[in-house]
Amino acid sequence: MSPCEKAALICDKAQYNEATFIEKLQLMYHLYRCKRCAKHSKKNGELTSLCNKARLQVLSENDKVSMKEKLKS
């Protein structure tokens, strides 16, 4: 796995508050050195912010199963 791929994974985890303190430090260091990943991280944050503002909701597991059954028939 390349350093940029690892940074992208940590970035995603950090967006959902699942990254450890060490991972956040690694990400900050990588973003300082890699402007391409810094741009990706910024855009990822903007997308998450827009999704939160829109108050998007996901289907429940029961609704997903029901929908899959309807599509099969």
All heavy atoms as a GROMACS GRO file, in nm:
protein
  584
    1MET      N    1   0.085  -0.117   0.000
    1MET     CA    2   0.000   0.000   0.000
    1MET      C    3   0.090   0.124   0.000
    1MET      O    4   0.182   0.135   0.080
    1MET     CB    5  -0.090  -0.003   0.125
    1MET     CG    6  -0.182   0.115   0.134
    1MET     SD    7  -0.289   0.119   0.280
    1MET     CE    8  -0.379  -0.031   0.267
    2SER      N    9   0.059   0.217  -0.089
    2SER     CA   10   0.140   0.338  -0.098
    2SER      C   11   0.106   0.434   0.017
    2SER      O   12  -0.001   0.423   0.079
    2SER     CB   13   0.114   0.407  -0.231
    2SER     OG   14  -0.012   0.472  -0.230
    3PRO      N   15   0.195   0.525   0.046
    3PRO     CA   16   0.168   0.622   0.153
    3PRO      C   17   0.041   0.704   0.127
    3PRO      O   18  -0.033   0.734   0.220
    3PRO     CB   19   0.291   0.712   0.153
    3PRO     CG   20   0.398   0.631   0.091
    3PRO     CD   21   0.331   0.541  -0.007
    4CYS      N   22   0.014   0.735   0.001
    4CYS     CA   23  -0.107   0.812  -0.032
    4CYS      C   24  -0.233   0.728  -0.011
    4CYS      O   25  -0.335   0.780   0.035
    4CYS     CB   26  -0.100   0.864  -0.175
    4CYS     SG   27   0.026   0.991  -0.198
    5GLU      N   28  -0.227   0.599  -0.041
    5GLU     CA   29  -0.342   0.512  -0.017
    5GLU      C   30  -0.370   0.500   0.132
    5GLU      O   31  -0.485   0.504   0.175
    5GLU     CB   32  -0.318   0.373  -0.077
    5GLU     CG   33  -0.321   0.370  -0.228
    5GLU     CD   34  -0.282   0.235  -0.284
    5GLU    OE1   35  -0.200   0.165  -0.222
    5GLU    OE2   36  -0.333   0.200  -0.392
    6LYS      N   37  -0.264   0.486   0.210
    6LYS     CA   38  -0.278   0.478   0.355
    6LYS      C   39  -0.336   0.608   0.409
    6LYS      O   40  -0.425   0.606   0.496
    6LYS     CB   41  -0.144   0.448   0.421
    6LYS     CG   42  -0.154   0.427   0.569
    6LYS     CD   43  -0.020   0.388   0.629
    6LYS     CE   44  -0.034   0.371   0.780
    6LYS     NZ   45   0.092   0.337   0.843
    7ALA      N   46  -0.290   0.720   0.357
    7ALA     CA   47  -0.341   0.850   0.401
    7ALA      C   48  -0.489   0.864   0.367
    7ALA      O   49  -0.566   0.918   0.447
    7ALA     CB   50  -0.261   0.963   0.337
    8ALA      N   51  -0.531   0.815   0.252
    8ALA     CA   52  -0.672   0.822   0.213
    8ALA      C   53  -0.758   0.741   0.309
    8ALA      O   54  -0.868   0.784   0.347
    8ALA     CB   55  -0.690   0.774   0.069
    9LEU      N   56  -0.710   0.623   0.348
    9LEU     CA   57  -0.785   0.541   0.443
    9LEU      C   58  -0.798   0.611   0.579
    9LEU      O   59  -0.906   0.612   0.639
    9LEU     CB   60  -0.718   0.405   0.461
    9LEU     CG   61  -0.726   0.310   0.343
    9LEU    CD1   62  -0.642   0.186   0.370
    9LEU    CD2   63  -0.869   0.271   0.313
   10ILE      N   64  -0.689   0.668   0.625
   10ILE     CA   65  -0.691   0.738   0.753
   10ILE      C   66  -0.781   0.862   0.744
   10ILE      O   67  -0.856   0.892   0.837
   10ILE     CB   68  -0.549   0.777   0.799
   10ILE    CG1   69  -0.466   0.651   0.823
   10ILE    CG2   70  -0.555   0.863   0.925
   10ILE    CD1   71  -0.319   0.678   0.850
   11CYS      N   72  -0.777   0.929   0.630
   11CYS     CA   73  -0.863   1.046   0.608
   11CYS      C   74  -1.010   1.007   0.621
   11CYS      O   75  -1.088   1.076   0.687
   11CYS     CB   76  -0.834   1.105   0.471
   11CYS     SG   77  -0.934   1.249   0.430
   12ASP      N   78  -1.047   0.896   0.560
   12ASP     CA   79  -1.184   0.848   0.569
   12ASP      C   80  -1.221   0.813   0.713
   12ASP      O   81  -1.330   0.847   0.760
   12ASP     CB   82  -1.206   0.727   0.479
   12ASP     CG   83  -1.199   0.763   0.331
   12ASP    OD1   84  -1.215   0.882   0.297
   12ASP    OD2   85  -1.177   0.671   0.250
   13LYS      N   86  -1.130   0.747   0.783
   13LYS     CA   87  -1.156   0.712   0.923
   13LYS      C   88  -1.170   0.838   1.008
   13LYS      O   89  -1.257   0.845   1.096
   13LYS     CB   90  -1.044   0.624   0.977
   13LYS     CG   91  -1.046   0.482   0.924
   13LYS     CD   92  -0.925   0.402   0.967
   13LYS     CE   93  -0.920   0.376   1.114
   13LYS     NZ   94  -0.807   0.288   1.152
   14ALA      N   95  -1.086   0.937   0.982
   14ALA     CA   96  -1.091   1.061   1.059
   14ALA      C   97  -1.222   1.135   1.036
   14ALA      O   98  -1.275   1.198   1.129
   14ALA     CB   99  -0.972   1.150   1.022
   15GLN      N  100  -1.278   1.126   0.917
   15GLN     CA  101  -1.405   1.192   0.887
   15GLN      C  102  -1.517   1.141   0.977
   15GLN      O  103  -1.609   1.214   1.009
   15GLN     CB  104  -1.444   1.167   0.741
   15GLN     CG  105  -1.353   1.234   0.641
   15GLN     CD  106  -1.380   1.382   0.632
   15GLN    OE1  107  -1.492   1.424   0.610
   15GLN    NE2  108  -1.277   1.463   0.648
   16TYR      N  109  -1.507   1.014   1.016
   16TYR     CA  110  -1.611   0.953   1.099
   16TYR      C  111  -1.564   0.931   1.242
   16TYR      O  112  -1.622   0.851   1.316
   16TYR     CB  113  -1.656   0.821   1.036
   16TYR     CG  114  -1.713   0.844   0.898
   16TYR    CD1  115  -1.640   0.814   0.784
   16TYR    CD2  116  -1.839   0.899   0.882
   16TYR    CE1  117  -1.692   0.837   0.658
   16TYR    CE2  118  -1.892   0.923   0.757
   16TYR     CZ  119  -1.818   0.892   0.645
   16TYR     OH  120  -1.869   0.917   0.520
   17ASN      N  121  -1.460   1.003   1.282
   17ASN     CA  122  -1.405   0.996   1.418
   17ASN      C  123  -1.365   0.854   1.459
   17ASN      O  124  -1.383   0.815   1.574
   17ASN     CB  125  -1.504   1.056   1.519
   17ASN     CG  126  -1.529   1.201   1.495
   17ASN    OD1  127  -1.436   1.276   1.464
   17ASN    ND2  128  -1.653   1.243   1.506
   18GLU      N  129  -1.311   0.779   1.365
   18GLU     CA  130  -1.267   0.642   1.393
   18GLU      C  131  -1.116   0.628   1.391
   18GLU      O  132  -1.063   0.522   1.419
   18GLU     CB  133  -1.329   0.547   1.291
   18GLU     CG  134  -1.481   0.541   1.298
   18GLU     CD  135  -1.542   0.458   1.187
   18GLU    OE1  136  -1.468   0.414   1.096
   18GLU    OE2  137  -1.663   0.437   1.190
   19ALA      N  138  -1.044   0.735   1.360
   19ALA     CA  139  -0.898   0.731   1.352
   19ALA      C  140  -0.838   0.750   1.491
   19ALA      O  141  -0.889   0.827   1.572
   19ALA     CB  142  -0.846   0.838   1.258
   20THR      N  143  -0.730   0.678   1.517
   20THR     CA  144  -0.660   0.694   1.644
   20THR      C  145  -0.578   0.822   1.643
   20THR      O  146  -0.557   0.884   1.538
   20THR     CB  147  -0.566   0.575   1.670
   20THR    OG1  148  -0.462   0.576   1.571
   20THR    CG2  149  -0.642   0.442   1.666
   21PHE      N  150  -0.529   0.859   1.759
   21PHE     CA  151  -0.446   0.979   1.770
   21PHE      C  152  -0.320   0.966   1.683
   21PHE      O  153  -0.283   1.060   1.612
   21PHE     CB  154  -0.408   1.003   1.916
   21PHE     CG  155  -0.319   1.121   1.937
   21PHE    CD1  156  -0.368   1.249   1.924
   21PHE    CD2  157  -0.184   1.104   1.967
   21PHE    CE1  158  -0.286   1.360   1.942
   21PHE    CE2  159  -0.101   1.212   1.985
   21PHE     CZ  160  -0.153   1.341   1.973
   22ILE      N  161  -0.258   0.850   1.686
   22ILE     CA  162  -0.137   0.826   1.607
   22ILE      C  163  -0.168   0.836   1.458
   22ILE      O  164  -0.092   0.897   1.381
   22ILE     CB  165  -0.074   0.688   1.640
   22ILE    CG1  166  -0.032   0.681   1.787
   22ILE    CG2  167   0.042   0.656   1.548
   22ILE    CD1  168   0.076   0.780   1.826
   23GLU      N  169  -0.281   0.779   1.416
   23GLU     CA  170  -0.319   0.786   1.275
   23GLU      C  171  -0.343   0.931   1.233
   23GLU      O  172  -0.303   0.971   1.123
   23GLU     CB  173  -0.445   0.704   1.249
   23GLU     CG  174  -0.422   0.554   1.254
   23GLU     CD  175  -0.548   0.473   1.241
   23GLU    OE1  176  -0.656   0.520   1.287
   23GLU    OE2  177  -0.540   0.362   1.186
   24LYS      N  178  -0.404   1.009   1.320
   24LYS     CA  179  -0.427   1.151   1.288
   24LYS      C  180  -0.296   1.226   1.273
   24LYS      O  181  -0.282   1.310   1.184
   24LYS     CB  182  -0.514   1.216   1.395
   24LYS     CG  183  -0.658   1.168   1.393
   24LYS     CD  184  -0.736   1.230   1.507
   24LYS     CE  185  -0.876   1.174   1.514
   24LYS     NZ  186  -0.952   1.228   1.628
   25LEU      N  187  -0.200   1.194   1.359
   25LEU     CA  188  -0.067   1.257   1.347
   25LEU      C  189   0.000   1.218   1.216
   25LEU      O  190   0.059   1.303   1.148
   25LEU     CB  191   0.022   1.218   1.465
   25LEU     CG  192  -0.009   1.283   1.599
   25LEU    CD1  193   0.083   1.226   1.707
   25LEU    CD2  194   0.006   1.433   1.590
   26GLN      N  195  -0.009   1.090   1.181
   26GLN     CA  196   0.048   1.042   1.054
   26GLN      C  197  -0.017   1.113   0.937
   26GLN      O  198   0.050   1.154   0.842
   26GLN     CB  199   0.030   0.891   1.041
   26GLN     CG  200   0.113   0.809   1.136
   26GLN     CD  201   0.077   0.662   1.133
   26GLN    OE1  202  -0.034   0.623   1.094
   26GLN    NE2  203   0.171   0.578   1.174
   27LEU      N  204  -0.148   1.130   0.944
   27LEU     CA  205  -0.220   1.196   0.836
   27LEU      C  206  -0.178   1.342   0.824
   27LEU      O  207  -0.152   1.390   0.714
   27LEU     CB  208  -0.371   1.186   0.859
   27LEU     CG  209  -0.459   1.257   0.756
   27LEU    CD1  210  -0.440   1.195   0.618
   27LEU    CD2  211  -0.605   1.252   0.797
   28MET      N  212  -0.170   1.412   0.937
   28MET     CA  213  -0.130   1.553   0.933
   28MET      C  214   0.010   1.568   0.872
   28MET      O  215   0.033   1.658   0.791
   28MET     CB  216  -0.134   1.614   1.073
   28MET     CG  217  -0.274   1.635   1.123
   28MET     SD  218  -0.296   1.727   1.277
   28MET     CE  219  -0.149   1.698   1.369
   29TYR      N  220   0.101   1.480   0.910
   29TYR     CA  221   0.237   1.485   0.855
   29TYR      C  222   0.234   1.460   0.704
   29TYR      O  223   0.299   1.530   0.627
   29TYR     CB  224   0.327   1.384   0.926
   29TYR     CG  225   0.467   1.380   0.871
   29TYR    CD1  226   0.555   1.486   0.894
   29TYR    CD2  227   0.512   1.272   0.796
   29TYR    CE1  228   0.683   1.485   0.842
   29TYR    CE2  229   0.641   1.270   0.744
   29TYR     CZ  230   0.726   1.376   0.768
   29TYR     OH  231   0.852   1.374   0.716
   30HIS      N  232   0.157   1.360   0.662
   30HIS     CA  233   0.150   1.329   0.520
   30HIS      C  234   0.086   1.445   0.442
   30HIS      O  235   0.134   1.480   0.334
   30HIS     CB  236   0.070   1.200   0.496
   30HIS     CG  237   0.066   1.161   0.351
   30HIS    ND1  238   0.169   1.094   0.289
   30HIS    CD2  239  -0.028   1.182   0.256
   30HIS    CE1  240   0.139   1.075   0.162
   30HIS    NE2  241   0.019   1.128   0.140
   31LEU      N  242  -0.020   1.503   0.497
   31LEU     CA  243  -0.086   1.614   0.428
   31LEU      C  244   0.004   1.736   0.417
   31LEU      O  245  -0.004   1.812   0.321
   31LEU     CB  246  -0.217   1.651   0.499
   31LEU     CG  247  -0.325   1.543   0.500
   31LEU    CD1  248  -0.448   1.595   0.574
   31LEU    CD2  249  -0.362   1.497   0.361
   32TYR      N  250   0.091   1.753   0.515
   32TYR     CA  251   0.188   1.863   0.510
   32TYR      C  252   0.285   1.845   0.394
   32TYR      O  253   0.321   1.941   0.326
   32TYR     CB  254   0.264   1.870   0.643
   32TYR     CG  255   0.375   1.971   0.644
   32TYR    CD1  256   0.348   2.108   0.652
   32TYR    CD2  257   0.508   1.931   0.635
   32TYR    CE1  258   0.450   2.200   0.651
   32TYR    CE2  259   0.611   2.023   0.635
   32TYR     CZ  260   0.581   2.158   0.643
   32TYR     OH  261   0.683   2.251   0.641
   33ARG      N  262   0.321   1.720   0.367
   33ARG     CA  263   0.419   1.690   0.262
   33ARG      C  264   0.356   1.669   0.125
   33ARG      O  265   0.422   1.692   0.023
   33ARG     CB  266   0.499   1.565   0.300
   33ARG     CG  267   0.583   1.588   0.425
   33ARG     CD  268   0.669   1.470   0.459
   33ARG     NE  269   0.753   1.434   0.347
   33ARG     CZ  270   0.791   1.311   0.317
   33ARG    NH1  271   0.753   1.212   0.393
   33ARG    NH2  272   0.866   1.287   0.214
   34CYS      N  273   0.232   1.624   0.119
   34CYS     CA  274   0.170   1.586  -0.008
   34CYS      C  275   0.049   1.676  -0.036
   34CYS      O  276  -0.058   1.659   0.023
   34CYS     CB  277   0.126   1.439  -0.003
   34CYS     SG  278   0.050   1.380  -0.155
   35LYS      N  279   0.066   1.769  -0.126
   35LYS     CA  280  -0.040   1.864  -0.156
   35LYS      C  281  -0.158   1.798  -0.226
   35LYS      O  282  -0.272   1.840  -0.212
   35LYS     CB  283   0.014   1.979  -0.242
   35LYS     CG  284   0.123   2.058  -0.173
   35LYS     CD  285   0.077   2.108  -0.037
   35LYS     CE  286   0.189   2.173   0.040
   35LYS     NZ  287   0.166   2.177   0.182
   36ARG      N  288  -0.133   1.693  -0.302
   36ARG     CA  289  -0.241   1.621  -0.369
   36ARG      C  290  -0.336   1.558  -0.267
   36ARG      O  291  -0.458   1.567  -0.279
   36ARG     CB  292  -0.182   1.515  -0.461
   36ARG     CG  293  -0.282   1.444  -0.544
   36ARG     CD  294  -0.213   1.351  -0.642
   36ARG     NE  295  -0.311   1.278  -0.718
   36ARG     CZ  296  -0.284   1.172  -0.790
   36ARG    NH1  297  -0.160   1.128  -0.797
   36ARG    NH2  298  -0.378   1.111  -0.856
   37CYS      N  299  -0.280   1.495  -0.166
   37CYS     CA  300  -0.362   1.434  -0.061
   37CYS      C  301  -0.429   1.541   0.025
   37CYS      O  302  -0.541   1.522   0.072
   37CYS     CB  303  -0.277   1.341   0.025
   37CYS     SG  304  -0.235   1.187  -0.059
   38ALA      N  305  -0.362   1.654   0.044
   38ALA     CA  306  -0.421   1.763   0.121
   38ALA      C  307  -0.546   1.814   0.050
   38ALA      O  308  -0.648   1.842   0.113
   38ALA     CB  309  -0.320   1.876   0.140
   39LYS      N  310  -0.539   1.824  -0.082
   39LYS     CA  311  -0.654   1.867  -0.160
   39LYS      C  312  -0.768   1.764  -0.149
   39LYS      O  313  -0.884   1.800  -0.132
   39LYS     CB  314  -0.614   1.886  -0.306
   39LYS     CG  315  -0.723   1.943  -0.392
   39LYS     CD  316  -0.673   1.968  -0.534
   39LYS     CE  317  -0.784   2.024  -0.621
   39LYS     NZ  318  -0.737   2.050  -0.757
   40HIS      N  319  -0.733   1.636  -0.158
   40HIS     CA  320  -0.833   1.529  -0.144
   40HIS      C  321  -0.899   1.536  -0.007
   40HIS      O  322  -1.021   1.526   0.004
   40HIS     CB  323  -0.768   1.391  -0.163
   40HIS     CG  324  -0.856   1.277  -0.122
   40HIS    ND1  325  -0.958   1.232  -0.200
   40HIS    CD2  326  -0.857   1.203  -0.009
   40HIS    CE1  327  -1.019   1.132  -0.137
   40HIS    NE2  328  -0.960   1.112  -0.022
   41SER      N  329  -0.820   1.556   0.097
   41SER     CA  330  -0.872   1.562   0.233
   41SER      C  331  -0.968   1.680   0.249
   41SER      O  332  -1.074   1.667   0.311
   41SER     CB  333  -0.757   1.574   0.332
   41SER     OG  334  -0.806   1.581   0.463
   42LYS      N  335  -0.933   1.792   0.191
   42LYS     CA  336  -1.019   1.911   0.199
   42LYS      C  337  -1.151   1.885   0.128
   42LYS      O  338  -1.258   1.916   0.182
   42LYS     CB  339  -0.947   2.030   0.137
   42LYS     CG  340  -1.028   2.158   0.143
   42LYS     CD  341  -0.954   2.274   0.081
   42LYS     CE  342  -1.042   2.399   0.086
   42LYS     NZ  343  -0.980   2.511   0.017
   43LYS      N  344  -1.146   1.829   0.008
   43LYS     CA  345  -1.268   1.799  -0.068
   43LYS      C  346  -1.353   1.696   0.005
   43LYS      O  347  -1.477   1.705   0.006
   43LYS     CB  348  -1.234   1.750  -0.209
   43LYS     CG  349  -1.170   1.854  -0.297
   43LYS     CD  350  -1.273   1.957  -0.338
   43LYS     CE  351  -1.211   2.054  -0.436
   43LYS     NZ  352  -1.304   2.159  -0.472
   44ASN      N  353  -1.290   1.597   0.065
   44ASN     CA  354  -1.360   1.494   0.140
   44ASN      C  355  -1.434   1.556   0.258
   44ASN      O  356  -1.549   1.522   0.286
   44ASN     CB  357  -1.261   1.387   0.187
   44ASN     CG  358  -1.329   1.258   0.223
   44ASN    OD1  359  -1.439   1.229   0.180
   44ASN    ND2  360  -1.260   1.177   0.302
   45GLY      N  361  -1.370   1.648   0.326
   45GLY     CA  362  -1.432   1.718   0.438
   45GLY      C  363  -1.551   1.803   0.393
   45GLY      O  364  -1.654   1.808   0.460
   46GLU      N  365  -1.537   1.868   0.278
   46GLU     CA  366  -1.646   1.949   0.226
   46GLU      C  367  -1.766   1.861   0.191
   46GLU      O  368  -1.882   1.898   0.218
   46GLU     CB  369  -1.601   2.027   0.104
   46GLU     CG  370  -1.502   2.138   0.135
   46GLU     CD  371  -1.441   2.201   0.011
   46GLU    OE1  372  -1.473   2.158  -0.102
   46GLU    OE2  373  -1.361   2.294   0.027
   47LEU      N  374  -1.740   1.746   0.131
   47LEU     CA  375  -1.848   1.654   0.096
   47LEU      C  376  -1.920   1.603   0.220
   47LEU      O  377  -2.043   1.600   0.225
   47LEU     CB  378  -1.792   1.535   0.015
   47LEU     CG  379  -1.893   1.430  -0.026
   47LEU    CD1  380  -2.002   1.489  -0.115
   47LEU    CD2  381  -1.822   1.316  -0.100
   48THR      N  382  -1.845   1.566   0.322
   48THR     CA  383  -1.905   1.521   0.447
   48THR      C  384  -1.990   1.631   0.509
   48THR      O  385  -2.100   1.607   0.557
   48THR     CB  386  -1.797   1.474   0.546
   48THR    OG1  387  -1.727   1.366   0.487
   48THR    CG2  388  -1.855   1.430   0.678
   49SER      N  389  -1.940   1.752   0.506
   49SER     CA  390  -2.013   1.866   0.562
   49SER      C  391  -2.144   1.887   0.487
   49SER      O  392  -2.249   1.910   0.549
   49SER     CB  393  -1.927   1.992   0.554
   49SER     OG  394  -1.998   2.104   0.600
   50LEU      N  395  -2.141   1.880   0.355
   50LEU     CA  396  -2.263   1.896   0.276
   50LEU      C  397  -2.364   1.785   0.305
   50LEU      O  398  -2.484   1.810   0.315
   50LEU     CB  399  -2.230   1.897   0.127
   50LEU     CG  400  -2.161   2.023   0.075
   50LEU    CD1  401  -2.118   2.003  -0.070
   50LEU    CD2  402  -2.253   2.143   0.087
   51CYS      N  403  -2.315   1.664   0.319
   51CYS     CA  404  -2.404   1.551   0.351
   51CYS      C  405  -2.467   1.570   0.489
   51CYS      O  406  -2.586   1.541   0.507
   51CYS     CB  407  -2.328   1.418   0.346
   51CYS     SG  408  -2.282   1.369   0.179
   52ASN      N  409  -2.391   1.619   0.584
   52ASN     CA  410  -2.445   1.644   0.718
   52ASN      C  411  -2.550   1.755   0.716
   52ASN      O  412  -2.654   1.746   0.782
   52ASN     CB  413  -2.334   1.678   0.816
   52ASN     CG  414  -2.246   1.560   0.848
   52ASN    OD1  415  -2.286   1.446   0.831
   52ASN    ND2  416  -2.126   1.587   0.894
   53LYS      N  417  -2.524   1.860   0.638
   53LYS     CA  418  -2.620   1.970   0.627
   53LYS      C  419  -2.749   1.924   0.561
   53LYS      O  420  -2.857   1.971   0.595
   53LYS     CB  421  -2.561   2.086   0.548
   53LYS     CG  422  -2.458   2.165   0.624
   53LYS     CD  423  -2.404   2.278   0.540
   53LYS     CE  424  -2.293   2.352   0.612
   53LYS     NZ  425  -2.234   2.457   0.528
   54ALA      N  426  -2.738   1.832   0.466
   54ALA     CA  427  -2.856   1.782   0.395
   54ALA      C  428  -2.934   1.683   0.480
   54ALA      O  429  -3.045   1.644   0.443
   54ALA     CB  430  -2.814   1.718   0.264
   55ARG      N  431  -2.875   1.640   0.590
   55ARG     CA  432  -2.938   1.542   0.681
   55ARG      C  433  -2.981   1.417   0.605
   55ARG      O  434  -3.095   1.372   0.616
   55ARG     CB  435  -3.054   1.604   0.755
   55ARG     CG  436  -3.010   1.716   0.845
   55ARG     CD  437  -3.122   1.772   0.924
   55ARG     NE  438  -3.070   1.880   1.006
   55ARG     CZ  439  -3.144   1.970   1.063
   55ARG    NH1  440  -3.274   1.964   1.051
   55ARG    NH2  441  -3.091   2.065   1.134
   56LEU      N  442  -2.889   1.364   0.528
   56LEU     CA  443  -2.916   1.243   0.452
   56LEU      C  444  -2.939   1.127   0.546
   56LEU      O  445  -2.875   1.115   0.649
   56LEU     CB  446  -2.799   1.212   0.358
   56LEU     CG  447  -2.768   1.317   0.252
   56LEU    CD1  448  -2.647   1.275   0.171
   56LEU    CD2  449  -2.887   1.340   0.162
   57GLN      N  450  -3.030   1.040   0.506
   57GLN     CA  451  -3.059   0.922   0.587
   57GLN      C  452  -3.045   0.799   0.500
   57GLN      O  453  -3.069   0.803   0.380
   57GLN     CB  454  -3.201   0.930   0.644
   57GLN     CG  455  -3.219   1.046   0.738
   57GLN     CD  456  -3.362   1.053   0.789
   57GLN    OE1  457  -3.446   0.974   0.752
   57GLN    NE2  458  -3.388   1.150   0.875
   58VAL      N  459  -3.008   0.689   0.562
   58VAL     CA  460  -2.994   0.563   0.490
   58VAL      C  461  -3.113   0.474   0.522
   58VAL      O  462  -3.182   0.493   0.622
   58VAL     CB  463  -2.863   0.490   0.527
   58VAL    CG1  464  -2.743   0.571   0.486
   58VAL    CG2  465  -2.858   0.460   0.675
   59LEU      N  466  -3.136   0.378   0.436
   59LEU     CA  467  -3.244   0.282   0.458
   59LEU      C  468  -3.208   0.188   0.572
   59LEU      O  469  -3.092   0.154   0.591
   59LEU     CB  470  -3.269   0.200   0.333
   59LEU     CG  471  -3.323   0.274   0.211
   59LEU    CD1  472  -3.328   0.181   0.091
   59LEU    CD2  473  -3.460   0.331   0.238
   60SER      N  474  -3.309   0.144   0.644
   60SER     CA  475  -3.287   0.043   0.747
   60SER      C  476  -3.256  -0.090   0.679
   60SER      O  477  -3.282  -0.109   0.560
   60SER     CB  478  -3.410   0.029   0.836
   60SER     OG  479  -3.516  -0.030   0.761
   61GLU      N  480  -3.201  -0.183   0.756
   61GLU     CA  481  -3.168  -0.314   0.699
   61GLU      C  482  -3.293  -0.384   0.647
   61GLU      O  483  -3.291  -0.448   0.542
   61GLU     CB  484  -3.097  -0.401   0.803
   61GLU     CG  485  -2.956  -0.356   0.834
   61GLU     CD  486  -2.867  -0.354   0.711
   61GLU    OE1  487  -2.874  -0.448   0.629
   61GLU    OE2  488  -2.790  -0.257   0.696
   62ASN      N  489  -3.404  -0.370   0.719
   62ASN     CA  490  -3.529  -0.433   0.675
   62ASN      C  491  -3.576  -0.374   0.542
   62ASN      O  492  -3.623  -0.447   0.454
   62ASN     CB  493  -3.639  -0.415   0.781
   62ASN     CG  494  -3.613  -0.496   0.905
   62ASN    OD1  495  -3.543  -0.598   0.900
   62ASN    ND2  496  -3.668  -0.453   1.017
   63ASP      N  497  -3.564  -0.243   0.528
   63ASP     CA  498  -3.604  -0.178   0.402
   63ASP      C  499  -3.515  -0.224   0.287
   63ASP      O  500  -3.562  -0.243   0.174
   63ASP     CB  501  -3.599  -0.027   0.416
   63ASP     CG  502  -3.707   0.029   0.506
   63ASP    OD1  503  -3.809  -0.041   0.527
   63ASP    OD2  504  -3.689   0.143   0.556
   64LYS      N  505  -3.386  -0.241   0.314
   64LYS     CA  506  -3.293  -0.287   0.210
   64LYS      C  507  -3.329  -0.427   0.163
   64LYS      O  508  -3.331  -0.455   0.043
   64LYS     CB  509  -3.149  -0.285   0.262
   64LYS     CG  510  -3.093  -0.146   0.280
   64LYS     CD  511  -2.952  -0.154   0.336
   64LYS     CE  512  -2.897  -0.018   0.371
   64LYS     NZ  513  -2.762  -0.026   0.428
   65VAL      N  514  -3.357  -0.516   0.258
   65VAL     CA  515  -3.393  -0.653   0.224
   65VAL      C  516  -3.523  -0.654   0.145
   65VAL      O  517  -3.534  -0.724   0.044
   65VAL     CB  518  -3.405  -0.739   0.353
   65VAL    CG1  519  -3.468  -0.874   0.323
   65VAL    CG2  520  -3.269  -0.755   0.418
   66SER      N  521  -3.619  -0.576   0.187
   66SER     CA  522  -3.748  -0.569   0.118
   66SER      C  523  -3.729  -0.519  -0.025
   66SER      O  524  -3.789  -0.573  -0.119
   66SER     CB  525  -3.842  -0.477   0.195
   66SER     OG  526  -3.960  -0.458   0.126
   67MET      N  527  -3.648  -0.418  -0.042
   67MET     CA  528  -3.624  -0.363  -0.175
   67MET      C  529  -3.555  -0.464  -0.265
   67MET      O  530  -3.590  -0.480  -0.383
   67MET     CB  531  -3.539  -0.235  -0.165
   67MET     CG  532  -3.524  -0.161  -0.296
   67MET     SD  533  -3.426  -0.011  -0.282
   67MET     CE  534  -3.536   0.091  -0.189
   68LYS      N  535  -3.458  -0.539  -0.211
   68LYS     CA  536  -3.389  -0.641  -0.289
   68LYS      C  537  -3.484  -0.750  -0.334
   68LYS      O  538  -3.478  -0.798  -0.447
   68LYS     CB  539  -3.274  -0.702  -0.207
   68LYS     CG  540  -3.154  -0.614  -0.194
   68LYS     CD  541  -3.045  -0.679  -0.110
   68LYS     CE  542  -2.928  -0.587  -0.092
   68LYS     NZ  543  -2.823  -0.648  -0.009
   69GLU      N  544  -3.577  -0.789  -0.245
   69GLU     CA  545  -3.674  -0.892  -0.279
   69GLU      C  546  -3.767  -0.845  -0.390
   69GLU      O  547  -3.801  -0.920  -0.482
   69GLU     CB  548  -3.753  -0.933  -0.156
   69GLU     CG  549  -3.673  -1.013  -0.055
   69GLU     CD  550  -3.747  -1.041   0.074
   69GLU    OE1  551  -3.866  -0.999   0.086
   69GLU    OE2  552  -3.687  -1.104   0.163
   70LYS      N  553  -3.808  -0.719  -0.382
   70LYS     CA  554  -3.895  -0.662  -0.486
   70LYS      C  555  -3.824  -0.656  -0.621
   70LYS      O  556  -3.885  -0.680  -0.724
   70LYS     CB  557  -3.944  -0.523  -0.445
   70LYS     CG  558  -4.046  -0.526  -0.334
   70LYS     CD  559  -4.088  -0.385  -0.296
   70LYS     CE  560  -4.184  -0.386  -0.178
   70LYS     NZ  561  -4.221  -0.252  -0.135
   71LEU      N  562  -3.695  -0.624  -0.619
   71LEU     CA  563  -3.620  -0.616  -0.743
   71LEU      C  564  -3.601  -0.754  -0.807
   71LEU      O  565  -3.594  -0.766  -0.930
   71LEU     CB  566  -3.483  -0.551  -0.718
   71LEU     CG  567  -3.488  -0.400  -0.690
   71LEU    CD1  568  -3.351  -0.351  -0.646
   71LEU    CD2  569  -3.536  -0.324  -0.812
   72LYS      N  570  -3.589  -0.856  -0.724
   72LYS     CA  571  -3.570  -0.992  -0.776
   72LYS      C  572  -3.696  -1.044  -0.844
   72LYS      O  573  -3.688  -1.121  -0.937
   72LYS     CB  574  -3.529  -1.088  -0.664
   72LYS     CG  575  -3.387  -1.071  -0.619
   72LYS     CD  576  -3.352  -1.170  -0.510
   72LYS     CE  577  -3.210  -1.149  -0.462
   72LYS     NZ  578  -3.178  -1.242  -0.352
   73SER      N  579  -3.812  -1.000  -0.796
   73SER     CA  580  -3.936  -1.054  -0.853
   73SER      C  581  -3.988  -0.974  -0.971
   73SER      O  582  -3.933  -0.889  -1.023
   73SER     CB  583  -4.045  -1.058  -0.748
   73SER     OG  584  -4.071  -0.928  -0.697
   0.00000   0.00000   0.00000
